[in-house]
Amino acid sequence: MNRCGRMFCLLAQCVLVAGILSCAAPPASAELRAGAAISNITPDIGGDIIGGFSPIVSKHIHDDLHVRCLVLDDGKTRLAFAVCDLVGISKLLCDEACRTIEQRIGIPAGNVLVCATHTHSATSALGSNRFQRESQLDDYQQFVARRIVDGVQRANNLLRPAQIAFGTVDIPEHVFNRRWFMRPGTVPENPFGGTDLVKMNPPAGSPNLTEPAGPTDPTLSFLALREPNGRPIAVFASYSLHYVGGVGPGHISADYFAMFAERIASLVAAQPQDPPFVGILANGTSGDVNNINFRTPRPSKPPYEQMRYVAYDVADKVYAAMANVKYGDNITLDARAREVPIGWRKPTAEQLAWAERTLAAKPVDGARADLPRIYAERVQRMADYPDTMPMPLQVLRVGDVLIGTMPCEVFCEIGLEFKQRAPSSKAFLISLTHGAYGYLPTPRHHDLGGYETWIGTNRLERTASDKMLAQLLEMANELQPAK
């Protein structure tokens, strides 16, 4: 072999070795990618708006309902977030959407977070009962499930190199604990004929108010995502405010959650861009928190005015906080998901006898809801519940940020405890995720009574919050990245 031939062989061997090494030794850290998209889930006019004691028929669509989606990819793991403009969402709907996402897009079902914002001006995606089979998903539930999948697929299609930052901002002026101690003898009788120690939503400005029965969580947590050139991709935020309300009669509306998304988009991406920027606001732990200042009530306002004021103020404060966050792309992603058996509350013999007497009596006439009859019907239905139900729990890790979930309207002190005890200082909890199983008070609040603890409003065993929080913290500790 001549000299040129030997050189060619040597060069070919070097290229082969280099190729083998490049396959065997991938880069130490893959490039973070992110994509975000929105799907419309607006129902037809004429469906029942739920959120109050009795449903009302929708007559008008003030603003469309959406599912806002975010997908993250670190080169090894993908996570998906889908935040739906719904008062609640059934577990079977979520299961169907997550299963289809895994089959179609390849993101494991346990890596997909699906939650409801808890707008009180949406029609129901909860189905006819809590134990329905998959084949019993109604038409609207099937539509929502498909649109969740579509939204995640579109976000996945838009994955591109990204940088991410975590931030917080305290916004205490919009959150108020709605459970109050009152002067002895001034708490009204509950629907069961007894008296509670606290009152939910007492008369604002009443001289009988003594002190709130719990704290608030004023801290909004957020993830901000942008392309390496600085062009924004999305903001995913969580704030512990139940909802704002103040809609028109029979109006469908996504409440302040959607107004926040629109406002943050106008601030972060002042000019239209392609792909569009997506703002997302999930409901934190607000089971006992709302937007009513009971000490100093505000004057009444026209529909949507207070909602817009809160949404814009929260978005403006998040935008200001974004100026101080530090972006990076060298992060890893992970997730844990499990189902934990939790007991249903079971009515006692005395409660069942009360329900039977109440339903046998003549209904109360008048425009106001007949609460004793409503709760008597709920008590009877709960007698047929199974002993336990698998509660879906999940923790997602985005770098050193831990995001926990519960399928309930979670009291804010549970969220505060999760933040305090989580193995990362960058942690927060999201409510109404992968299901909607009523309020989740702590055992202390069970002892105080009040609307959120009444059987029929509250459906889970007294110690459910302790059991579920212990599982979340265990999962959070499993997710800690290697140092």
N, C-alpha and C positions, 0 to 999 in steps of 0.2 A: 504494500500500500504506500502510495507516495505521500509526501508531506501534506498536501492539501486534503487528501482523503483522511489522514489521521486527525487533522484539525477538525474536519467536519464531524467525525465520529465523536471526538471529545466534546464538541459543542452540543451535539445531540444528546449525549449523556448528561451534560450539565442541565440542559433544558428539561429532560425527563426527571432528574432528581429534584429540580426546583418545583416542577409541577406536583410531584408526590408530596414534597414538604408543604406546599401551599394548601393541598387538600387535607393533609394530616394535622396541620396546625393552624386553625382559624384564628382570626384576630382576638386579642384578649377581651375586648369589649365591642359588641356590635352597636351599630348606629341606632339610636332611638328614632322611631317613626310614629306619626300620629295622623289621624284623619277624623273628621267630624261631619255630621250630616243631620238633616231634619226630615221626618216623615209626618204627614198630616193624618190625624186620627179623629177628625171632627165627625160626630154622629149626625144622623138625620134629625131634623126638627120633629118634635112630637114624642120623643122618648122621655122617660122619667129622670128628672134631676134629683140626685140623692145628696145627702149631707145633713138634712134636717130630720126631725122625728118622723115626718111623713114626706114621701116624694111629691114633687110638683112637675107638671108637664112642661117641657121646653117649648117656647114660642118664638125664640129669636136667637141667632148666633151673633153675639157681640164681637167675639174674636175666635179664630180657629184654635182647636186643640192639636197638640203635636207630641211626638216622641222625639227627644233630642238625644243624639247618639255620639259617642266618642269611642274610638278604638286606639289602643296603644300597643306597640310592638317593639320589643328590645332585641329582636333577632332570634330569640329562643321561645319567648312566651308572649302571647297576645291576651290583652284584657279588653272587655267591651262594657260600656256603660250605656243604659237606655233609660232615660227619665221621662215618664209619661204624664201628660196633663190629665190626671184622673184623680178622683177622690180616694180610690183604692183599686187594687188589682188582684185578681184571684191567683192562687198558687198554680192551678192547672193551666191557666193562660200563660203564666211565666214559664212553666215547664215545657209547654208546647213550643214557645218561642225559642227558648234556650236549646232545646233538642234540635230544632230545625237549623239554628245558627251553627251548631256543631256539625251537623250533617252537610250543610251547604257551604259554609265558610271555613270550617275547620277550627274554630275557636271553641275549646272545651266548655261544656255547659256550666261547669263550676267556676269558670273565669268570666262569666257574663253577669253583670249586675242589672236587674230590672226593677224599677221602683215607680211609685206614684207620688206626685207632688202633694196631693190632698187638696186640690182646688174643690171648693164646695159647690161649684156651678158647672158640673159635668154629669153626663148620664153614666149609668152603671156599667162597669166591666167586671163585676163581681160574680155574675151568674145567678142562677136560681137558688142554689144552696151550696154549702161549703164542702160537700162530699160528692159533688158531681163527677162522673166519669169523663174522660177526655172527649168521648163522642158527644157529650152533652154541652159542649161549648156553644153558646148561642151565636147568632150571626155577628153581633157587634164584637164579641170576644174574639171570634175567628179573624175578623177584620183587623183588630188591634194587634193580634199575634203576628199576622202577616206584615203589618206595617212596621212592627218592631224589627222583624227580620230584615225587611227592606232597608230600614234606616241603618242598621248595623252593617249590612252588606255595602251600602253606599259609602259609609264611613271607612270601611275596610278598603274599598276601591280607591279612596283618596289618601291612603297612607303615603307619607312623604317624610323626609328627614325633619326632625323636630328637636327643639330644646324645651325643657320643662322647668317650672319654678313652683314652689309652694309658698303660700302666704296666708296670713290671718289679719283680720281687722275687727276691732270691737265696735259694735253698733248697738248700744244698750237702749237707745231711745224709742225703739219700736217694739220691744218685747216686754210683756207683763204676765206674771203668773195669774192665772184666772181662777185659782182655788183659794178661797179666803175663809179665815176664821172670822166669826161675827160675835157680837155681844150675846150673852146667854139669852136664850128664848127667842132669838130673831131669825135663826135658820129655819126656813119653811119645811113642812113635812115632805118627805120623799114619796114617790108613787106607791111604795109598799106600806105606807101608813106609819113609818118610823121617822126618826130625826137623825140627821147626820151631824158630824162635828164641823164640817166645812161646806161651803156653798160654791158651786161652779157658776161663774158669771153672775155675781151678786149685783144688786142695783148700784150702778156707778155713782160715786159721790155720796153714798149713804153714810149717815153718822154711825151706823151700826157696824161698819167695817172695823176690824182690829188689826190684822196683819195677814199677808199672804201665807199660804200653807207650804210654799216651796220656793226655790230660787228660779232664776232664768239663766240661760246661757247666751250671753251677748256676742260671743265670738263667731264670726263667719270665717270658715276655712275655704281655701280655693286652690286649685291647680290652674296655672296659666301655661298655655302651649303656643309656641311660635316656630316658624321656620328659621333656619340658621341665619338667613338674611334679615330677620326681624319681622317678617310679615306674620300677623297673628293667625292662629288656627282656631283656638277655642279657649274658653274659660269654663271650668267645672267648679261650681261653688255649692256650699251647703250652709243653710241658716236655720236656726231653730225658732221659726215663727209659723204657727199653725196654718194660717192663711190670713188675708185681709178682709175680703168680702166687700159688700156694698155694691152689688150688681143690680141691673134692671130686672123688672118682673119677668120671670120665665126665661132669663138670659143664660145662654151657655157662654162660659168664659174660663180662660186658663188662669185667671186671677193674677196676682203680682209676680208670680214666677215667670210668666211670659213677658210681662212688661219689663222685668229685670233683664231678660235675655235680649230684648230689643234695644234697651237703653245701653247696655254694656257693649253691644255691637256697634251702636252709633258712636261710642266714645273710642273704642279700641280700633275699629276699622272704619274711619270716617268716610272713606270712599268705597264704593262697591268693588269687590274683588272676586276672583274665581280661582280656586273654590271659595265659597262664602265662609266668613267667620261664623262660629256657632257659640252663643252664650247658653249656659245651662245652669239652672238653680234647682237643687234637690232640697227636700225637707229634712232638716236635722232631727233633733229630738224635742218635739214641741207638743206632746200630748197634753200638757197642762199650761201651755203658754199661748197667748194671743195678742192682738194689737189694740186692746182696750185698756186705757189708763183708768183704773177704777178709783184711784184717789182724786184725780183731777180730770174728769171726763172732758173730751173735746166736743165742740158743737157738731151737730149733724152736718153732713156734706152731701152733695149730689152724687149719684152713682158714679163709681170709678175714680172719683177725685182722690180719696184717701189711698186707694190702691196704687194709683200712679205716683202719688207723693212718696209712699214707702218704697216702691220699686226703684224710682229714680234716685232717691237718696242712698239706698243700699248700693246700687250700681255705681254711683259717683264715688262712694267711699272705697269700693273695691278697685275702681280704676285708679284712684289716688294711691292705694296701697301697692298696686302693681309697679309703681315707679321705684319701689325699694326692694323688690325681690331679686334673687340671684338665679339665673338660668343655667342649666347644664344638660348634657346629653348622655353622660356616662352613668346610667342607672340600670337597675334590673327590676323585673316585674315578677310577681308571684301571687298565688291565690290559694285559699282554703275554703271549702264549702262542705257542710254536713247538715244532716237532719237530726234533730234532738227530740225525743218523745217528751211532750209536755202535757200535763193533765188538763182536761176541760173542767170548768166549774160545773158541778151538778146541783140542781135545786134540791133543797131539803123537802121532807114530807110537808112541813108547815108552809113552805113557799108554793108547793104544788096545790095544796088545799086553798091557799089564798088566791092563786091564779084561777082555779076553778070557780070560786065564789065571785071573783071579779068579772069573769067572762059571762057568768050566768045573770049578772045584774044588768039593768037597763043602761045602755050607753049614755054617756054624758053628751048633751046637745051643745052646740056652739062651735065657733070657728077654731078655738084652740085645740091642740092635740089632746086626746084623752090618754094621758100618760099611764094611769093604772092599767087600762086595757092593752095598750101597746106593750107594756112590760109583762103583763100576764101572758100574752101570746108568745113573747120571747122566752119566758120561763118554761112554758110547755114545750116549745121546740127544743130547748137545751136539754130537756129530760131524755131526748132521743139521741143526743150526741154520743159518740163512742167515748171510752174512758180516756184515751190519749190521742194526740195528733202529732205527727212529725213536723216540728217547726224548722223551716229552712233558715240557716245562719250562714254567714259568709264574711270573710275578711280578705280584702285585696291589698296588696303591697305595691306601691309605686315608689321605687327608691326607698327612702326611709319614712315614707308616709303610709300610715295604716288607716284603711277605711273599713269600718265594721258596719254590719247591717242587721236589722231585725224586722220581722214581718208584722209590725204592730204600730200603733200610735204611741210612741215611747215617751215616757216622762223625762223632762230635761235633766233631772239629777242622775238618771241612769247614763245619759250621754256624758255628763260631767265626770262620773266615776270611771267610765271607759277611758276618757282622756287622761285622767289622773293615774290610772293603773296600767295603761298600755305600755309596752316596752319601748315606745318611741314618743317623744314629746310632740311629734307631728301626727296626731291621730284624731279622728272624728267618726261619728256614728250617724247613719242614715236610716230613717224610718220607712215603713210600708214598702219593704223590699221583698220580692218573691212571695207576696201574700198580704192579706189584710185580716188580722185576727183580733180586732178591737183594741181597746186601750191597754197599755202595759204600765200600771202603777207599781211602785215598790210595796213591800209588805206594810211599811209604815202608813202609806196612803190608804191601803185597804182598811186599816184600822180607823182612819179618819172618816171614811165614807165619802159621799158625794157622787155626782153623776158618773164620773169615769170609773167608779168601783161598783156601780150597781150591776147585779147579775142581769145579763142581757145587753148591757153596754160593754161590760168587762166579761170575757168568756174564758180566760185562762186561770189556772190555779194560783193561789195566793203567792206562792214563792216562784212563779214563772220568771220574773225579772232576774232574780238571783241565779237561777239555773242557767238561763240564757246568757247572762253576762259572764258567768264563769266559763262557759264554753267559748265565747268570743275571745276572752283573754287567753285561754289555752291555745286557740288557733293563732292569735296574734303572736304569741311567743314562738310558735313553730315557724313563723314566717320571717324571723329575723335573719337578715343576710349575714354570711360569714364575714368576720372582721378581717 
